[in-house]
Amino acid sequence: MSLCGSGIRVEVLTYKKVIGEAKPSLSVSSLYLSMRDLLLEDVCSDIGQDSPVVQNLASRIRTKVSLFKMNKQEAFTYVAGVDAGSQILPLASRRYAVISALVYSLPSGTKYYLEPESISFPYTSAGEKYLGVVNIRREAKLYETACSYIEEKGTVDLLLIDGPLYFSNWWKMAGKPTDRKRLIDAINDLVTLCQETDTVLAGIVKRPSARYLVYNLDLQHETDLPDSFLLHHTLKPGERTEVFSPRTAVRKAVRDTPFMDAIRCPIYSYYCKLSKDWSITPVRIDIPAFSLGHLEDIANYCYSTSFWNGIPLPILKADEEVKITKRFIKEVYGDMISRVSRETIGLEYLVPYWGERSWMGV
């Protein structure tokens, strides 16, 4: 209970998990304590239930899947990593997004990029639709930049893409039809160019959430956990799985794979545990059929150069160069304020979306 200046007594209640039970609190800190206790209880309870199941599945996976030890060897001399980035500027009038992609070459340390793109969307468009357009155009920009790099700068021994070469059926609904066609064309152009120029190609998926291996092993009815979490308990550092077909796995769950059916080359995958850090899960490596002969060399190179956070060095360097942070957007927004104020248009036209003022520096 508390007494406001107007003399009105206000009672703040925090609710426990049991429906209908309420407990008066003297401060908001009690609410945070209740949320802390609730999360601690729920998460630890789930871990207690999951642990024996996960250990059992991990043991079975080790018997069902051929596992291979990687070596810290670098069979490739000239390697390039490609990454893309995006960030959103939320004004009250409409949302803006900026997209870019960059190639980082080793050992020269040179950088290559195409002109960035911007997108604006009115608030009459649903947020999920807007984000879908941003995501699919960012991926298209990634492959277009990689393709342009090879065309202009010549081939490299190994080209590492920060992202998948195999796309789930979710992508058949992302963005607009023209966006989906643009992404498919960009992937096909890159795959074809790499095959023609004898460039080894691989996609590095740092945060895989798919269940391709689970379906491949017919474990989908026994667990709802993703491949990466199960393999985090299965693989030892420096181990990789055998190669499998994600397309075959997906077709155990759905009848067709329309997005990947449009890709001209079959894509295969395997998982690698590149770090000893307990907090870093295995990555998935996607490779086109024409690069299968270099499967072991790709795995060894990624293992040898994963000095930081279990990420191969070319990907890490590309990510550092292309990352678009909120701090950068804040600085650009500050420049906008200066320009608009000089032109006496009225700063009200730059008002940010409600709730976004603090990080934008207003």
Contacts in CASP RR format, 6 or more apart in sequence:
PFRMAT RR
TARGET T0000
AUTHOR 0000-0000-0000
METHOD contacts of the structure
MODEL  1
MSLCGSGIRVEVLTYKKVIGEAKPSLSVSSLYLSMRDLLLEDVCSDIGQD
SPVVQNLASRIRTKVSLFKMNKQEAFTYVAGVDAGSQILPLASRRYAVIS
ALVYSLPSGTKYYLEPESISFPYTSAGEKYLGVVNIRREAKLYETACSYI
EEKGTVDLLLIDGPLYFSNWWKMAGKPTDRKRLIDAINDLVTLCQETDTV
LAGIVKRPSARYLVYNLDLQHETDLPDSFLLHHTLKPGERTEVFSPRTAV
RKAVRDTPFMDAIRCPIYSYYCKLSKDWSITPVRIDIPAFSLGHLEDIAN
YCYSTSFWNGIPLPILKADEEVKITKRFIKEVYGDMISRVSRETIGLEYL
VPYWGERSWMGV
1 9 0 8 1.000
1 10 0 8 1.000
1 11 0 8 1.000
1 24 0 8 1.000
1 26 0 8 1.000
2 9 0 8 1.000
2 10 0 8 1.000
2 11 0 8 1.000
2 12 0 8 1.000
2 26 0 8 1.000
3 9 0 8 1.000
3 10 0 8 1.000
4 10 0 8 1.000
11 24 0 8 1.000
12 24 0 8 1.000
12 25 0 8 1.000
12 26 0 8 1.000
12 27 0 8 1.000
12 28 0 8 1.000
13 22 0 8 1.000
13 23 0 8 1.000
13 24 0 8 1.000
13 25 0 8 1.000
14 22 0 8 1.000
14 23 0 8 1.000
14 25 0 8 1.000
14 30 0 8 1.000
14 31 0 8 1.000
14 34 0 8 1.000
15 21 0 8 1.000
15 22 0 8 1.000
15 23 0 8 1.000
15 34 0 8 1.000
16 22 0 8 1.000
16 23 0 8 1.000
16 34 0 8 1.000
17 38 0 8 1.000
25 31 0 8 1.000
50 225 0 8 1.000
53 222 0 8 1.000
53 223 0 8 1.000
54 225 0 8 1.000
54 229 0 8 1.000
54 230 0 8 1.000
54 233 0 8 1.000
55 233 0 8 1.000
57 219 0 8 1.000
57 222 0 8 1.000
57 223 0 8 1.000
57 225 0 8 1.000
57 230 0 8 1.000
57 233 0 8 1.000
57 234 0 8 1.000
58 230 0 8 1.000
58 233 0 8 1.000
58 234 0 8 1.000
60 219 0 8 1.000
61 213 0 8 1.000
61 217 0 8 1.000
61 219 0 8 1.000
61 230 0 8 1.000
61 231 0 8 1.000
61 234 0 8 1.000
62 234 0 8 1.000
64 217 0 8 1.000
65 213 0 8 1.000
65 217 0 8 1.000
65 234 0 8 1.000
65 241 0 8 1.000
65 242 0 8 1.000
66 241 0 8 1.000
66 242 0 8 1.000
67 235 0 8 1.000
67 239 0 8 1.000
67 240 0 8 1.000
67 241 0 8 1.000
67 242 0 8 1.000
68 239 0 8 1.000
68 240 0 8 1.000
68 241 0 8 1.000
68 242 0 8 1.000
68 296 0 8 1.000
68 299 0 8 1.000
69 238 0 8 1.000
69 239 0 8 1.000
70 238 0 8 1.000
70 239 0 8 1.000
70 240 0 8 1.000
70 272 0 8 1.000
70 296 0 8 1.000
70 299 0 8 1.000
70 300 0 8 1.000
70 303 0 8 1.000
71 300 0 8 1.000
71 303 0 8 1.000
71 304 0 8 1.000
72 300 0 8 1.000
72 303 0 8 1.000
72 304 0 8 1.000
73 297 0 8 1.000
73 300 0 8 1.000
73 301 0 8 1.000
73 304 0 8 1.000
74 300 0 8 1.000
74 301 0 8 1.000
74 304 0 8 1.000
74 305 0 8 1.000
75 294 0 8 1.000
75 297 0 8 1.000
75 300 0 8 1.000
75 301 0 8 1.000
76 157 0 8 1.000
76 158 0 8 1.000
76 200 0 8 1.000
76 297 0 8 1.000
76 301 0 8 1.000
77 107 0 8 1.000
77 157 0 8 1.000
78 105 0 8 1.000
78 106 0 8 1.000
78 107 0 8 1.000
78 156 0 8 1.000
78 157 0 8 1.000
78 158 0 8 1.000
79 105 0 8 1.000
79 106 0 8 1.000
79 156 0 8 1.000
79 157 0 8 1.000
79 158 0 8 1.000
79 159 0 8 1.000
79 160 0 8 1.000
79 301 0 8 1.000
79 314 0 8 1.000
80 103 0 8 1.000
80 104 0 8 1.000
80 105 0 8 1.000
80 106 0 8 1.000
80 146 0 8 1.000
80 149 0 8 1.000
80 156 0 8 1.000
80 158 0 8 1.000
80 159 0 8 1.000
80 160 0 8 1.000
80 314 0 8 1.000
81 103 0 8 1.000
81 104 0 8 1.000
81 105 0 8 1.000
81 106 0 8 1.000
81 159 0 8 1.000
81 160 0 8 1.000
81 161 0 8 1.000
81 162 0 8 1.000
81 314 0 8 1.000
81 315 0 8 1.000
81 317 0 8 1.000
81 318 0 8 1.000
82 101 0 8 1.000
82 102 0 8 1.000
82 103 0 8 1.000
82 104 0 8 1.000
82 142 0 8 1.000
82 145 0 8 1.000
82 146 0 8 1.000
82 149 0 8 1.000
82 159 0 8 1.000
82 160 0 8 1.000
82 161 0 8 1.000
82 162 0 8 1.000
82 318 0 8 1.000
83 101 0 8 1.000
83 102 0 8 1.000
83 104 0 8 1.000
83 142 0 8 1.000
83 162 0 8 1.000
83 315 0 8 1.000
83 318 0 8 1.000
83 319 0 8 1.000
83 321 0 8 1.000
83 322 0 8 1.000
84 99 0 8 1.000
84 100 0 8 1.000
84 101 0 8 1.000
84 102 0 8 1.000
84 138 0 8 1.000
84 139 0 8 1.000
84 141 0 8 1.000
84 142 0 8 1.000
84 145 0 8 1.000
84 162 0 8 1.000
84 322 0 8 1.000
85 99 0 8 1.000
85 100 0 8 1.000
85 101 0 8 1.000
85 138 0 8 1.000
85 322 0 8 1.000
85 323 0 8 1.000
85 324 0 8 1.000
86 97 0 8 1.000
86 98 0 8 1.000
86 99 0 8 1.000
86 100 0 8 1.000
86 134 0 8 1.000
86 135 0 8 1.000
86 138 0 8 1.000
86 324 0 8 1.000
87 97 0 8 1.000
87 98 0 8 1.000
87 324 0 8 1.000
87 325 0 8 1.000
87 326 0 8 1.000
87 328 0 8 1.000
87 329 0 8 1.000
88 95 0 8 1.000
88 96 0 8 1.000
88 97 0 8 1.000
88 134 0 8 1.000
88 329 0 8 1.000
89 95 0 8 1.000
89 96 0 8 1.000
89 97 0 8 1.000
89 98 0 8 1.000
89 329 0 8 1.000
89 332 0 8 1.000
89 333 0 8 1.000
90 96 0 8 1.000
90 352 0 8 1.000
90 353 0 8 1.000
90 356 0 8 1.000
91 350 0 8 1.000
91 351 0 8 1.000
91 352 0 8 1.000
91 353 0 8 1.000
92 351 0 8 1.000
92 352 0 8 1.000
92 353 0 8 1.000
92 354 0 8 1.000
93 349 0 8 1.000
93 351 0 8 1.000
94 120 0 8 1.000
94 121 0 8 1.000
94 122 0 8 1.000
94 123 0 8 1.000
95 120 0 8 1.000
95 121 0 8 1.000
95 123 0 8 1.000
95 130 0 8 1.000
95 353 0 8 1.000
96 118 0 8 1.000
96 119 0 8 1.000
96 120 0 8 1.000
97 118 0 8 1.000
97 119 0 8 1.000
97 120 0 8 1.000
97 121 0 8 1.000
97 130 0 8 1.000
97 134 0 8 1.000
98 116 0 8 1.000
98 117 0 8 1.000
98 118 0 8 1.000
98 119 0 8 1.000
98 324 0 8 1.000
98 329 0 8 1.000
99 116 0 8 1.000
99 117 0 8 1.000
99 118 0 8 1.000
99 119 0 8 1.000
99 134 0 8 1.000
99 137 0 8 1.000
99 138 0 8 1.000
99 141 0 8 1.000
100 113 0 8 1.000
100 116 0 8 1.000
100 117 0 8 1.000
100 141 0 8 1.000
100 322 0 8 1.000
100 324 0 8 1.000
101 113 0 8 1.000
101 114 0 8 1.000
101 138 0 8 1.000
101 141 0 8 1.000
101 142 0 8 1.000
101 144 0 8 1.000
101 145 0 8 1.000
101 146 0 8 1.000
101 322 0 8 1.000
102 111 0 8 1.000
102 112 0 8 1.000
102 113 0 8 1.000
102 145 0 8 1.000
102 318 0 8 1.000
102 321 0 8 1.000
102 322 0 8 1.000
103 111 0 8 1.000
103 112 0 8 1.000
103 113 0 8 1.000
103 145 0 8 1.000
103 146 0 8 1.000
103 149 0 8 1.000
103 318 0 8 1.000
104 110 0 8 1.000
104 111 0 8 1.000
104 314 0 8 1.000
104 317 0 8 1.000
104 318 0 8 1.000
104 321 0 8 1.000
105 111 0 8 1.000
105 112 0 8 1.000
105 153 0 8 1.000
105 156 0 8 1.000
105 314 0 8 1.000
106 313 0 8 1.000
106 314 0 8 1.000
106 317 0 8 1.000
109 317 0 8 1.000
111 321 0 8 1.000
112 145 0 8 1.000
112 148 0 8 1.000
112 149 0 8 1.000
112 152 0 8 1.000
112 153 0 8 1.000
113 145 0 8 1.000
113 322 0 8 1.000
114 141 0 8 1.000
114 144 0 8 1.000
114 145 0 8 1.000
114 148 0 8 1.000
117 137 0 8 1.000
117 141 0 8 1.000
119 133 0 8 1.000
119 134 0 8 1.000
119 137 0 8 1.000
121 127 0 8 1.000
121 130 0 8 1.000
121 133 0 8 1.000
129 175 0 8 1.000
132 174 0 8 1.000
132 175 0 8 1.000
133 174 0 8 1.000
133 175 0 8 1.000
133 176 0 8 1.000
133 179 0 8 1.000
135 174 0 8 1.000
135 175 0 8 1.000
136 171 0 8 1.000
136 174 0 8 1.000
136 175 0 8 1.000
136 179 0 8 1.000
136 180 0 8 1.000
136 182 0 8 1.000
136 183 0 8 1.000
137 179 0 8 1.000
137 182 0 8 1.000
139 163 0 8 1.000
139 183 0 8 1.000
139 186 0 8 1.000
140 179 0 8 1.000
140 182 0 8 1.000
140 183 0 8 1.000
140 186 0 8 1.000
142 161 0 8 1.000
142 162 0 8 1.000
142 163 0 8 1.000
142 186 0 8 1.000
143 161 0 8 1.000
143 183 0 8 1.000
143 186 0 8 1.000
143 187 0 8 1.000
143 189 0 8 1.000
143 190 0 8 1.000
144 186 0 8 1.000
144 189 0 8 1.000
146 159 0 8 1.000
146 161 0 8 1.000
146 190 0 8 1.000
147 186 0 8 1.000
147 189 0 8 1.000
147 190 0 8 1.000
147 193 0 8 1.000
150 156 0 8 1.000
150 159 0 8 1.000
150 190 0 8 1.000
150 193 0 8 1.000
150 194 0 8 1.000
150 197 0 8 1.000
150 199 0 8 1.000
151 193 0 8 1.000
154 197 0 8 1.000
155 197 0 8 1.000
155 198 0 8 1.000
155 199 0 8 1.000
156 199 0 8 1.000
157 199 0 8 1.000
157 200 0 8 1.000
158 199 0 8 1.000
158 200 0 8 1.000
158 201 0 8 1.000
158 202 0 8 1.000
158 294 0 8 1.000
158 298 0 8 1.000
158 301 0 8 1.000
159 194 0 8 1.000
159 199 0 8 1.000
159 200 0 8 1.000
159 201 0 8 1.000
159 202 0 8 1.000
160 202 0 8 1.000
160 203 0 8 1.000
160 204 0 8 1.000
160 302 0 8 1.000
160 312 0 8 1.000
160 314 0 8 1.000
160 315 0 8 1.000
161 201 0 8 1.000
161 202 0 8 1.000
161 203 0 8 1.000
161 204 0 8 1.000
162 203 0 8 1.000
162 204 0 8 1.000
162 206 0 8 1.000
162 315 0 8 1.000
162 318 0 8 1.000
162 319 0 8 1.000
163 203 0 8 1.000
163 204 0 8 1.000
163 205 0 8 1.000
163 206 0 8 1.000
163 286 0 8 1.000
164 203 0 8 1.000
164 205 0 8 1.000
164 284 0 8 1.000
164 286 0 8 1.000
165 187 0 8 1.000
165 191 0 8 1.000
165 201 0 8 1.000
165 202 0 8 1.000
165 203 0 8 1.000
165 267 0 8 1.000
165 286 0 8 1.000
165 287 0 8 1.000
165 288 0 8 1.000
166 212 0 8 1.000
166 246 0 8 1.000
166 247 0 8 1.000
166 260 0 8 1.000
166 267 0 8 1.000
166 269 0 8 1.000
166 286 0 8 1.000
167 259 0 8 1.000
167 260 0 8 1.000
168 210 0 8 1.000
168 250 0 8 1.000
168 259 0 8 1.000
169 250 0 8 1.000
169 254 0 8 1.000
169 257 0 8 1.000
169 258 0 8 1.000
169 259 0 8 1.000
171 180 0 8 1.000
171 183 0 8 1.000
171 259 0 8 1.000
172 180 0 8 1.000
172 258 0 8 1.000
172 259 0 8 1.000
174 180 0 8 1.000
180 259 0 8 1.000
184 259 0 8 1.000
184 262 0 8 1.000
184 263 0 8 1.000
187 263 0 8 1.000
188 262 0 8 1.000
188 263 0 8 1.000
188 264 0 8 1.000
190 201 0 8 1.000
191 201 0 8 1.000
191 263 0 8 1.000
191 264 0 8 1.000
191 265 0 8 1.000
191 288 0 8 1.000
192 264 0 8 1.000
192 265 0 8 1.000
193 199 0 8 1.000
194 200 0 8 1.000
194 201 0 8 1.000
194 288 0 8 1.000
194 290 0 8 1.000
194 291 0 8 1.000
195 265 0 8 1.000
195 288 0 8 1.000
195 290 0 8 1.000
200 291 0 8 1.000
200 294 0 8 1.000
200 297 0 8 1.000
200 298 0 8 1.000
201 287 0 8 1.000
201 288 0 8 1.000
201 291 0 8 1.000
202 285 0 8 1.000
202 286 0 8 1.000
202 287 0 8 1.000
202 291 0 8 1.000
202 298 0 8 1.000
203 285 0 8 1.000
203 286 0 8 1.000
203 287 0 8 1.000
204 283 0 8 1.000
204 284 0 8 1.000
204 285 0 8 1.000
204 302 0 8 1.000
204 311 0 8 1.000
204 312 0 8 1.000
204 315 0 8 1.000
205 283 0 8 1.000
205 284 0 8 1.000
205 285 0 8 1.000
205 286 0 8 1.000
206 283 0 8 1.000
206 311 0 8 1.000
206 315 0 8 1.000
207 228 0 8 1.000
207 281 0 8 1.000
208 226 0 8 1.000
208 227 0 8 1.000
208 228 0 8 1.000
208 271 0 8 1.000
208 281 0 8 1.000
208 282 0 8 1.000
208 283 0 8 1.000
208 284 0 8 1.000
209 226 0 8 1.000
209 228 0 8 1.000
210 226 0 8 1.000
210 227 0 8 1.000
210 246 0 8 1.000
210 284 0 8 1.000
211 220 0 8 1.000
211 225 0 8 1.000
211 226 0 8 1.000
211 227 0 8 1.000
211 249 0 8 1.000
212 227 0 8 1.000
212 244 0 8 1.000
212 246 0 8 1.000
212 249 0 8 1.000
212 250 0 8 1.000
212 269 0 8 1.000
213 227 0 8 1.000
213 230 0 8 1.000
213 231 0 8 1.000
213 241 0 8 1.000
213 244 0 8 1.000
213 249 0 8 1.000
213 271 0 8 1.000
214 220 0 8 1.000
214 223 0 8 1.000
214 225 0 8 1.000
214 226 0 8 1.000
214 227 0 8 1.000
214 230 0 8 1.000
214 249 0 8 1.000
215 249 0 8 1.000
215 250 0 8 1.000
215 252 0 8 1.000
215 253 0 8 1.000
216 244 0 8 1.000
216 245 0 8 1.000
216 248 0 8 1.000
216 249 0 8 1.000
216 252 0 8 1.000
218 252 0 8 1.000
220 252 0 8 1.000
220 253 0 8 1.000
223 230 0 8 1.000
227 271 0 8 1.000
227 284 0 8 1.000
228 271 0 8 1.000
228 281 0 8 1.000
228 282 0 8 1.000
228 284 0 8 1.000
229 281 0 8 1.000
231 241 0 8 1.000
231 271 0 8 1.000
231 273 0 8 1.000
231 281 0 8 1.000
231 282 0 8 1.000
232 273 0 8 1.000
232 281 0 8 1.000
232 282 0 8 1.000
235 241 0 8 1.000
235 271 0 8 1.000
235 272 0 8 1.000
235 273 0 8 1.000
235 282 0 8 1.000
236 273 0 8 1.000
237 273 0 8 1.000
237 274 0 8 1.000
237 275 0 8 1.000
237 276 0 8 1.000
238 272 0 8 1.000
238 273 0 8 1.000
238 274 0 8 1.000
238 303 0 8 1.000
239 272 0 8 1.000
239 273 0 8 1.000
240 270 0 8 1.000
240 271 0 8 1.000
240 272 0 8 1.000
240 273 0 8 1.000
240 299 0 8 1.000
241 270 0 8 1.000
241 271 0 8 1.000
241 272 0 8 1.000
242 270 0 8 1.000
243 268 0 8 1.000
243 269 0 8 1.000
243 270 0 8 1.000
243 292 0 8 1.000
243 295 0 8 1.000
244 268 0 8 1.000
244 269 0 8 1.000
244 270 0 8 1.000
245 266 0 8 1.000
245 268 0 8 1.000
245 269 0 8 1.000
246 267 0 8 1.000
246 268 0 8 1.000
246 269 0 8 1.000
246 286 0 8 1.000
247 257 0 8 1.000
247 260 0 8 1.000
247 266 0 8 1.000
247 267 0 8 1.000
250 257 0 8 1.000
250 260 0 8 1.000
251 257 0 8 1.000
260 267 0 8 1.000
265 288 0 8 1.000
265 289 0 8 1.000
265 290 0 8 1.000
266 288 0 8 1.000
266 289 0 8 1.000
267 286 0 8 1.000
267 287 0 8 1.000
267 288 0 8 1.000
267 289 0 8 1.000
268 286 0 8 1.000
268 287 0 8 1.000
268 288 0 8 1.000
268 289 0 8 1.000
268 292 0 8 1.000
269 284 0 8 1.000
269 285 0 8 1.000
269 286 0 8 1.000
269 287 0 8 1.000
270 284 0 8 1.000
270 285 0 8 1.000
270 295 0 8 1.000
270 299 0 8 1.000
271 282 0 8 1.000
271 283 0 8 1.000
271 284 0 8 1.000
271 285 0 8 1.000
272 282 0 8 1.000
272 283 0 8 1.000
272 285 0 8 1.000
272 299 0 8 1.000
272 302 0 8 1.000
272 303 0 8 1.000
273 282 0 8 1.000
274 280 0 8 1.000
274 282 0 8 1.000
274 283 0 8 1.000
274 302 0 8 1.000
274 303 0 8 1.000
274 306 0 8 1.000
274 310 0 8 1.000
274 311 0 8 1.000
274 312 0 8 1.000
275 306 0 8 1.000
275 309 0 8 1.000
275 310 0 8 1.000
277 309 0 8 1.000
277 310 0 8 1.000
280 309 0 8 1.000
280 310 0 8 1.000
283 302 0 8 1.000
283 310 0 8 1.000
283 311 0 8 1.000
285 298 0 8 1.000
285 299 0 8 1.000
285 302 0 8 1.000
287 294 0 8 1.000
287 295 0 8 1.000
287 298 0 8 1.000
291 298 0 8 1.000
301 312 0 8 1.000
302 312 0 8 1.000
305 312 0 8 1.000
305 313 0 8 1.000
305 314 0 8 1.000
306 312 0 8 1.000
306 313 0 8 1.000
307 313 0 8 1.000
307 316 0 8 1.000
308 316 0 8 1.000
309 316 0 8 1.000
311 319 0 8 1.000
326 359 0 8 1.000
329 360 0 8 1.000
330 359 0 8 1.000
330 360 0 8 1.000
330 361 0 8 1.000
333 350 0 8 1.000
333 352 0 8 1.000
333 360 0 8 1.000
333 361 0 8 1.000
334 361 0 8 1.000
336 350 0 8 1.000
337 347 0 8 1.000
337 350 0 8 1.000
340 346 0 8 1.000
340 347 0 8 1.000
340 349 0 8 1.000
340 350 0 8 1.000
341 347 0 8 1.000
352 360 0 8 1.000
352 362 0 8 1.000
END
